[in-house]
Amino acid sequence: MSRANSPAAPQGNNANPQVPNNIEGPMRRPRDENVAPPPAQPPQMPQRYKRFSDWKMNSTVRDFLLEEYATLPKMNLHDFLNQCFSNTYNTVNVSMETFVKNPEDYIKDAEILEDIQDTDEFQLLRADIYLSEEKIFTISDWVNGATPEVKNSISPVARGRLNAVQHAVTESEVWFLPRVSVKSCRDVYDSFYNAKWSYVMSGYDAEPLGMKVFDGRPQRIWTEAELNITPKTADFDARVKEGSNGLEIFVLTSEKGWPYNRFVLGYTERCKTICKHVYIRREIMRVWYIIQRGLKAWWMEATAEGPPIHIIIGTSGIGKTCGLGSFLFYSLLHFNEGMLDVVAYFLEDAAFLIYNREGEERGTVDEYERWESAVAAINKMKFENRGHIIMDTRYAMEKLYTQLPSDVWSVTFLTFPKSAHFDEWSANKGGHQIIMNCDDVRDMKAFMAWKKLSIHTGEKVSNRRRYELKREIEDEWKIVEGRINLIGPLPRYIFGLGCYEWHLKRVYDALRAMKKSDKYCYNDIIEHTADWRNDEVMNKLVKIVRVKGNVGGVESYKCQALSLMIRNMMMN
């Protein structure tokens, strides 16, 4: 408990020296009133269990902020109020985490609420919850990733503690950690460089969902002209014609995984099986065509003024990291028969430098635990090697703005629509924005068909088993289609029951928050503006859709509800 709200200490002879943990300790002889009192002493700060310098970069923010209140996240509201105020104020007894998120729902008296919000416990727990929502989980995340906006959004108590530990940990680790934390990842290069191909074709009426899976590369992949579909703002709501039968998706399989999952190092066998496949849809291929055009202009044709910088903007949960990041990585290594010497891949908590194969020499992969070490390695070789940098981390985009050699190497960013993450790259570095649409229903139907049918590719399946398989897949698709109708076309959440139920709850929470607040208006969000507010409502309810910008070839976007159900509830 914070001292300001601690129960009053017992006075005089009420203090019992036999009671354990007695605040006053043994009873003392009364002071002679004729003797002057000792000079006032400064208040004693609570004794922390660890010195600041004892914490490490990988220590969690929760462990640090709540060190003195370790049981607080598991407490309920009544226990907290009884400990701090000896009164429950006729509140509903909810968990502390639920209360801290929306305290006004439970405490109506403004003065009482202010007293509660002034406690260290409340402020530190609120900071911990907010920072976890902003993906700040460790002290390293706070040091390397927290933007000024994020830091200023938490209370001075929490911010002061984190800044203090940042200074102490940084000073400590500068002297005591190895200068370069890098390790070589053995035997992974060949796995992704020679990734296996398979693909799904539609137009097979006798097959489950009308689709069939094949091994190998498709005979024909969509052309750039077929994929370059961007409606004008006036045609934004027009229904897009469904394409003809043919190639729906293709899948790349790397037994050792991909950079986004750190090449499944330390994964269980079950997780390795799930994480080695990435599916490529039309929108991903469209992005690659645009990037490839820029690379050719810079590296091959020498017609560009500088290396291309692309900022890929898409709704959260559509596979920018898993699908797009992995395919860009694969395609860059094969670009113009291996013309690029190095591909760098930055994640939230690590960076990889992949050195491409040269002649008979095998390619290699180095993993860096610190961004700064990877950037230093890049800057040492930037003039001797041709390279490309993929940034799959919103924090590094801002932090490394002036450190990456974007005047020599090409750069691609993967991000969601919050301009603060990429404004400087667009305005000052000439970054070209590419808007990536969500999956459509056919994409996800094809991927589900691939998941179910790929294990039978090349097998001779009996007619009876074929009939059973067809019925199983079509029944499962009805379930998945129902999920899409509720939460929208987000592959991250629709295929697993646990992920779906968790996200559905978040959608309903966001709808309730929208209903309670007067700052959200359906017309403002959907119809009249493309501005993206990075908050719990927008992130759970809205997707972006590509439209033609007003200036030149710049792509823009409009906002849409993620599903018809969400749209109807937002309007109501």
C-alpha positions in Angstrom: 0.0 0.0 0.0 1.1 3.6 -0.6 1.8 5.5 2.6 -0.8 8.1 1.9 -3.6 5.6 2.3 -2.1 3.4 5.0 -4.1 3.0 8.2 -3.1 5.4 11.0 -0.3 4.0 13.2 -1.4 3.1 16.7 -0.7 5.8 19.3 1.1 5.7 22.7 0.3 2.6 24.8 -1.9 1.1 22.1 1.3 -0.2 20.4 1.8 -3.8 21.5 5.4 -5.0 21.4 4.3 -8.6 21.3 2.4 -8.2 18.0 4.4 -9.3 15.0 5.0 -6.6 12.3 3.9 -3.9 14.7 4.6 -0.6 12.9 5.8 1.2 16.0 8.0 -1.5 17.5 8.5 -1.8 21.3 6.8 0.8 23.5 9.1 3.7 24.3 9.4 6.0 27.4 7.3 9.1 27.0 9.3 12.1 25.9 10.0 14.8 28.5 7.9 17.8 27.3 10.7 20.2 28.5 13.2 18.6 26.1 13.2 20.0 22.6 12.1 17.4 19.9 14.8 16.1 17.6 15.1 17.9 14.2 12.6 16.7 11.6 13.8 13.9 9.5 13.0 13.4 5.8 10.3 10.7 5.2 11.8 7.3 4.5 11.1 5.9 1.1 9.8 2.3 1.0 12.6 -0.1 0.9 12.8 -1.8 -2.5 13.7 -5.5 -2.6 16.2 -4.9 -5.3 18.5 -2.1 -6.2 17.8 -0.5 -9.6 21.1 -1.9 -10.9 20.1 -5.4 -10.0 17.4 -5.4 -12.7 18.3 -6.5 -16.3 17.2 -5.5 -19.8 15.1 -8.7 -20.0 13.4 -8.1 -16.7 9.6 -7.6 -17.1 7.9 -4.3 -16.6 5.3 -6.0 -14.4 7.9 -7.5 -12.1 9.6 -4.2 -11.8 6.6 -1.9 -11.3 4.7 -4.2 -9.0 7.7 -5.5 -7.1 6.2 -4.2 -3.8 2.7 -5.2 -4.8 3.2 -8.6 -6.3 -0.2 -9.9 -5.4 -2.1 -6.8 -6.7 -3.0 -8.2 -10.2 -4.6 -11.2 -8.6 -6.5 -9.2 -6.0 -10.2 -8.3 -6.2 -11.5 -4.8 -5.7 -13.0 -5.4 -2.3 -9.7 -6.8 -0.9 -7.9 -3.7 -2.2 -10.4 -1.2 -0.9 -10.5 -2.9 2.5 -6.7 -2.8 2.8 -6.4 0.8 1.7 -9.6 2.4 2.9 -11.4 -0.1 5.2 -14.5 0.4 3.1 -15.8 -1.3 -0.1 -18.2 1.7 -0.9 -20.9 -0.7 -2.0 -19.0 -1.6 -5.2 -19.4 -4.7 -7.3 -16.5 -7.0 -6.5 -14.4 -7.4 -9.7 -10.8 -8.1 -10.4 -8.4 -5.3 -9.9 -7.3 -5.4 -13.6 -11.0 -5.0 -14.6 -11.5 -2.1 -12.2 -8.3 -0.2 -13.2 -9.4 -0.3 -16.9 -12.7 1.4 -16.2 -12.8 2.7 -12.6 -15.6 5.1 -13.3 -18.0 2.2 -13.9 -17.6 1.1 -10.3 -16.9 4.2 -8.2 -19.4 7.0 -8.8 -18.3 9.4 -6.1 -15.7 11.7 -7.7 -13.7 12.4 -4.5 -13.5 8.8 -3.5 -12.4 7.9 -7.1 -9.7 10.6 -7.0 -8.4 9.2 -3.7 -8.2 5.7 -5.2 -6.5 6.9 -8.4 -3.9 8.8 -6.3 -2.6 5.6 -4.7 0.7 4.1 -6.0 -1.0 0.7 -6.4 -3.6 2.1 -8.8 -1.1 4.1 -10.8 1.4 1.4 -11.1 -1.1 -1.3 -12.1 -2.7 1.0 -14.7 0.7 1.7 -16.1 1.5 -2.0 -16.3 -1.8 -2.8 -18.1 -1.3 0.2 -20.6 2.3 -0.7 -21.4 1.4 -4.4 -22.1 -1.3 -3.2 -24.5 1.4 -1.1 -26.2 3.7 -4.2 -26.4 6.1 -2.9 -23.7 6.8 -6.1 -21.8 10.4 -5.7 -20.7 12.7 -3.0 -19.6 14.4 -3.4 -22.9 11.1 -2.6 -24.6 10.9 0.5 -22.5 14.4 1.6 -23.3 14.3 0.8 -27.0 10.7 1.0 -28.0 8.6 3.3 -25.9 7.8 6.5 -27.8 7.4 9.8 -26.0 3.7 9.5 -26.5 3.6 6.2 -24.7 5.9 7.4 -21.9 3.8 10.5 -21.3 0.6 8.4 -21.1 1.5 6.8 -17.8 1.6 8.4 -14.4 4.7 10.3 -13.1 5.2 7.6 -10.4 5.5 4.8 -13.0 7.4 6.9 -15.5 9.9 8.1 -12.8 10.6 4.5 -11.7 11.1 3.3 -15.3 13.3 6.1 -16.2 15.4 5.5 -13.1 15.8 1.8 -13.8 16.5 2.6 -17.5 19.5 4.8 -16.4 20.8 2.2 -14.0 20.4 -0.8 -16.3 21.9 1.0 -19.3 24.9 2.1 -17.2 25.3 -1.4 -15.8 24.9 -3.3 -19.1 27.2 -1.0 -21.0 30.1 -2.1 -18.8 29.2 -5.6 -18.0 27.5 -7.1 -21.0 29.4 -8.4 -24.1 30.0 -5.6 -26.6 28.3 -7.6 -29.5 25.6 -10.1 -28.6 25.5 -12.1 -31.8 25.2 -15.8 -32.5 25.2 -17.8 -35.7 22.1 -19.8 -36.5 23.3 -23.0 -38.0 21.6 -25.1 -40.7 18.6 -22.7 -41.2 19.6 -21.0 -44.5 19.0 -23.9 -46.8 15.6 -24.5 -45.3 14.1 -21.1 -46.2 16.2 -20.5 -49.4 15.0 -23.8 -50.8 11.5 -23.6 -49.3 9.0 -26.1 -50.7 6.1 -24.8 -52.8 2.5 -26.0 -53.0 -0.6 -24.3 -54.2 -4.4 -24.4 -54.3 -6.5 -24.3 -57.5 -10.3 -23.7 -57.7 -12.8 -25.0 -60.2 -12.8 -28.6 -59.1 -16.5 -29.1 -58.3 -16.1 -32.7 -57.0 -13.4 -31.7 -54.5 -14.0 -30.2 -51.0 -14.9 -26.5 -51.3 -14.3 -26.9 -55.0 -10.6 -26.7 -54.5 -7.6 -29.0 -55.1 -4.0 -28.9 -53.6 -0.9 -29.5 -55.7 2.8 -29.8 -54.9 5.4 -27.7 -56.6 5.2 -24.2 -58.2 2.0 -23.2 -60.0 2.3 -23.1 -63.7 1.1 -19.5 -63.8 1.1 -16.8 -61.1 -1.0 -13.7 -61.1 0.5 -10.8 -63.2 1.1 -7.3 -61.8 -1.7 -5.9 -64.1 -4.2 -8.4 -62.7 -3.4 -7.4 -59.1 -3.1 -3.7 -59.4 -6.7 -3.0 -58.5 -7.3 0.3 -56.6 -10.8 1.8 -56.7 -11.4 5.5 -56.7 -12.9 7.0 -53.6 -16.2 7.4 -55.4 -16.3 3.6 -56.1 -15.2 2.7 -52.7 -18.4 0.8 -51.7 -18.9 -0.9 -55.1 -18.9 -4.6 -55.0 -15.7 -6.2 -56.4 -16.4 -8.8 -59.1 -15.4 -12.3 -58.0 -12.5 -13.6 -60.0 -12.6 -16.6 -62.2 -11.4 -20.1 -61.2 -7.7 -20.7 -61.1 -4.8 -20.2 -58.7 -6.2 -19.1 -55.3 -3.1 -19.1 -53.0 0.4 -20.7 -52.9 2.2 -21.9 -49.7 5.9 -21.8 -48.9 7.2 -24.4 -46.4 10.5 -24.0 -44.5 11.2 -26.9 -42.1 13.4 -24.5 -40.0 10.8 -21.7 -39.9 11.1 -18.0 -40.8 12.6 -14.9 -39.3 9.3 -13.8 -37.8 9.3 -16.8 -35.5 13.1 -16.7 -35.0 13.5 -19.9 -37.1 11.5 -21.8 -34.5 14.6 -21.9 -32.3 13.4 -23.4 -28.9 9.9 -24.3 -30.2 8.2 -27.5 -29.4 7.6 -30.0 -32.3 3.9 -29.1 -32.5 4.7 -25.4 -32.7 7.4 -26.0 -35.4 4.8 -27.9 -37.5 2.4 -24.9 -37.3 5.0 -22.2 -37.9 6.9 -23.6 -40.9 4.1 -22.8 -43.5 3.2 -19.3 -44.8 0.5 -18.7 -47.4 0.8 -16.2 -50.1 -2.3 -14.4 -51.5 -2.9 -11.8 -54.2 -2.3 -8.8 -52.0 1.1 -10.1 -50.8 2.1 -10.7 -54.4 1.0 -7.2 -55.4 3.2 -5.7 -52.7 6.2 -7.7 -54.0 5.7 -6.5 -57.6 5.8 -2.9 -56.4 8.9 -3.4 -54.3 10.6 -5.4 -57.1 10.0 -2.5 -59.5 11.8 -0.1 -57.1 14.7 -2.5 -56.7 15.2 -2.9 -60.4 15.2 0.9 -60.9 17.9 1.3 -58.2 20.1 -1.8 -58.5 19.8 -2.8 -62.2 18.6 0.2 -64.3 20.2 3.0 -62.3 17.2 5.2 -63.0 16.2 6.0 -59.4 17.6 8.9 -57.4 18.0 6.7 -54.3 17.3 3.2 -52.9 13.5 2.5 -52.6 11.9 2.9 -49.2 8.5 1.3 -48.9 6.0 1.5 -46.0 3.5 -1.3 -46.1 0.4 -0.3 -44.1 -2.3 -2.9 -43.2 -4.9 -3.7 -40.6 -3.6 -5.6 -37.6 -4.1 -9.4 -37.8 -4.0 -9.9 -41.6 -0.6 -11.6 -41.8 1.9 -8.7 -42.6 4.5 -10.4 -40.3 3.8 -14.1 -41.1 2.9 -14.0 -44.8 4.2 -10.8 -46.3 7.4 -10.5 -44.2 8.3 -14.1 -45.0 7.6 -13.9 -48.7 9.5 -10.6 -49.0 12.4 -12.2 -47.2 12.4 -15.2 -49.6 11.9 -13.1 -52.7 14.7 -10.7 -51.8 17.2 -13.5 -51.5 16.2 -14.7 -55.0 16.0 -11.3 -56.5 17.9 -11.1 -59.8 19.5 -14.5 -59.2 20.8 -13.6 -55.7 22.0 -10.1 -56.5 21.6 -8.9 -53.0 24.4 -9.8 -50.6 22.6 -9.3 -47.3 19.0 -9.1 -46.2 18.5 -7.7 -42.6 15.3 -8.5 -40.7 14.4 -6.5 -37.6 11.9 -7.8 -35.1 10.7 -6.3 -31.8 13.3 -8.2 -29.7 16.0 -9.2 -32.2 17.5 -8.7 -35.6 18.8 -11.1 -38.2 21.5 -10.6 -40.8 21.2 -13.1 -43.6 24.2 -13.4 -45.9 23.2 -14.7 -49.3 25.0 -17.6 -50.9 27.8 -16.8 -53.3 28.8 -19.4 -55.8 29.5 -22.6 -54.0 29.7 -20.8 -50.6 26.6 -21.5 -48.4 24.6 -18.6 -47.0 24.7 -17.9 -43.3 22.4 -16.3 -40.6 23.5 -14.2 -37.7 21.1 -13.3 -34.9 21.6 -10.1 -32.9 20.0 -9.6 -29.5 20.3 -5.8 -29.7 19.2 -3.6 -32.6 22.2 -1.4 -32.1 24.7 -4.2 -32.7 22.9 -5.2 -36.0 22.9 -1.6 -37.2 26.6 -1.2 -36.4 27.3 -4.3 -38.5 25.2 -3.0 -41.4 26.9 0.4 -41.4 30.4 -1.3 -41.5 29.6 -3.1 -44.7 27.0 -0.8 -46.4 29.4 0.3 -49.1 31.0 -3.1 -49.8 27.7 -5.1 -50.0 24.3 -4.7 -51.6 21.5 -5.1 -49.1 17.9 -4.7 -48.1 16.4 -4.0 -44.7 13.0 -5.3 -43.5 11.7 -3.6 -40.4 8.9 -5.6 -38.8 8.9 -3.5 -35.6 7.0 -0.3 -35.0 9.4 1.0 -32.4 12.6 0.5 -34.3 11.1 2.5 -37.2 11.2 5.6 -35.0 14.3 4.8 -32.9 16.6 3.9 -35.9 15.4 6.7 -38.2 18.8 8.4 -38.4 20.9 5.3 -37.9 20.0 3.0 -40.9 21.9 3.6 -44.1 18.7 4.2 -46.2 20.8 6.3 -48.6 22.7 3.2 -49.7 20.4 0.2 -48.9 16.7 -0.2 -49.7 14.3 -0.5 -46.8 10.8 -1.9 -46.3 8.6 -1.3 -43.2 5.7 -3.4 -42.1 3.3 -1.5 -39.9 -0.3 -0.8 -39.1 -2.0 2.6 -39.8 -0.6 4.9 -37.2 1.2 7.7 -38.9 3.4 8.6 -35.9 5.4 5.4 -36.7 6.4 6.3 -40.2 5.8 10.1 -40.7 9.5 10.9 -40.7 10.2 8.2 -43.2 7.5 9.4 -45.5 8.2 13.2 -45.2 12.0 13.3 -44.9 13.2 10.1 -46.5 10.7 9.8 -49.4 9.1 6.6 -48.3 6.4 5.3 -50.6 3.3 4.0 -48.9 1.7 0.8 -50.0 -1.8 -0.1 -48.6 -2.4 -3.8 -48.1 -6.0 -4.9 -48.0 -7.4 -7.6 -45.7 -7.8 -11.2 -46.9 -11.0 -11.9 -48.8 -13.2 -14.9 -48.1 -11.7 -16.9 -51.0 -8.2 -16.5 -49.6 -9.2 -18.0 -46.3 -11.3 -20.7 -47.8 -8.3 -21.7 -50.0 -6.0 -21.8 -47.0 -8.4 -23.9 -45.0 -8.6 -26.3 -48.0 -4.8 -26.4 -48.1 -4.5 -27.2 -44.4 -6.9 -30.1 -44.6 -6.0 -31.5 -48.0 -2.2 -31.0 -48.2 -1.5 -34.1 -46.1 -3.3 -36.2 -48.7 -1.5 -34.7 -51.8 -0.2 -37.5 -53.9 -2.1 -40.2 -51.9 -4.7 -42.4 -53.4 -7.8 -41.8 -51.4 -10.8 -44.1 -51.5 -14.2 -42.7 -52.7 -15.6 -43.3 -49.2 -12.8 -41.4 -47.5 -13.0 -38.6 -50.2 -16.7 -38.2 -49.3 -16.1 -38.1 -45.6 -13.3 -35.6 -46.1 -15.4 -33.4 -48.3 -18.2 -33.3 -45.6 -15.7 -32.6 -42.8 -14.1 -29.7 -44.5 -17.3 -28.1 -45.7 -18.8 -28.4 -42.2 -15.7 -26.8 -40.7 -15.7 -24.1 -43.3 -19.3 -23.1 -42.2 -17.9 -22.6 -38.7 -15.0 -20.5 -40.0 -17.3 -18.5 -42.3 -19.5 -17.7 -39.3 -16.5 -16.4 -37.4 -15.5 -14.1 -40.3 -19.1 -12.7 -40.3 -18.7 -11.7 -36.7 -15.1 -10.5 -36.2 -14.0 -9.9 -39.8 -11.4 -11.5 -42.2 -8.5 -11.7 -39.7 -6.5 -15.0 -40.2 -4.7 -14.5 -36.8 -8.0 -15.1 -35.0 -10.5 -17.1 -37.1 -8.8 -20.5 -37.4 -8.3 -21.4 -33.8 -11.2 -21.5 -31.4 -9.3 -20.1 -28.4 -8.0 -17.1 -30.5 -11.4 -16.5 -31.9 -13.2 -16.5 -28.6 -10.6 -14.2 -27.1 -10.8 -11.7 -29.9 -14.6 -11.8 -30.0 -14.6 -10.7 -26.4 -12.3 -7.8 -27.3 -14.7 -6.8 -30.1 -17.7 -6.7 -27.7 -15.6 -4.7 -25.2 -14.7 -2.2 -27.9 -18.3 -1.9 -28.9 -19.3 -1.2 -25.3 -16.6 1.4 -24.9 -17.8 3.1 -28.1 -21.3 3.2 -26.8 -20.3 4.7 -23.5 -18.1 7.4 -25.0 -19.2 10.5 -26.9 -15.9 10.8 -28.8 -16.8 8.0 -31.2 -19.2 8.7 -34.1 -19.8 6.1 -36.8 -19.9 8.8 -39.5 -16.6 10.3 -38.3 -14.9 6.9 -38.2 -16.2 5.3 -41.4 -17.7 7.8 -43.8 -15.9 11.1 -43.7 -12.3 10.5 -42.7 -9.4 8.2 -43.3 -7.6 9.3 -40.0 -6.7 6.3 -37.8 -7.0 6.7 -34.1 -4.8 4.1 -32.4 -7.0 3.0 -29.6 -8.9 0.0 -28.4 -12.0 0.8 -30.5 -10.5 1.4 -33.9 -8.1 -1.5 -33.6 -10.8 -4.1 -32.9 -13.7 -2.8 -35.1 -12.2 -1.2 -38.2 -10.2 -2.2 -41.2 -8.6 -0.1 -43.9 -9.3 -0.5 -47.6 -7.1 0.9 -50.4 -8.3 3.8 -52.6 -6.6 6.1 -55.0 -5.0 9.1 -53.4 -5.7 12.7 -54.5 -2.1 13.4 -55.5 -0.2 11.5 -58.2 0.2 7.7 -57.6 0.1 8.0 -53.8 -2.1 5.3 -52.3 -4.5 6.2 -49.6 -7.2 4.3 -47.6 -10.7 4.6 -46.2 -11.9 2.9 -43.0 -14.6 0.2 -43.0 -16.2 -1.9 -40.3 -14.5 -5.3 -40.1 -17.7 -7.2 -40.5 -21.4 -6.5 -41.2 -22.2 -7.4 -37.5 -19.7 -4.8 -36.3 -21.0 -2.2 -38.7 -24.6 -2.7 -37.6 -23.7 -2.5 -33.9 -21.5 0.6 -34.5 -24.4 2.3 -36.2 -26.8 1.5 -33.4 
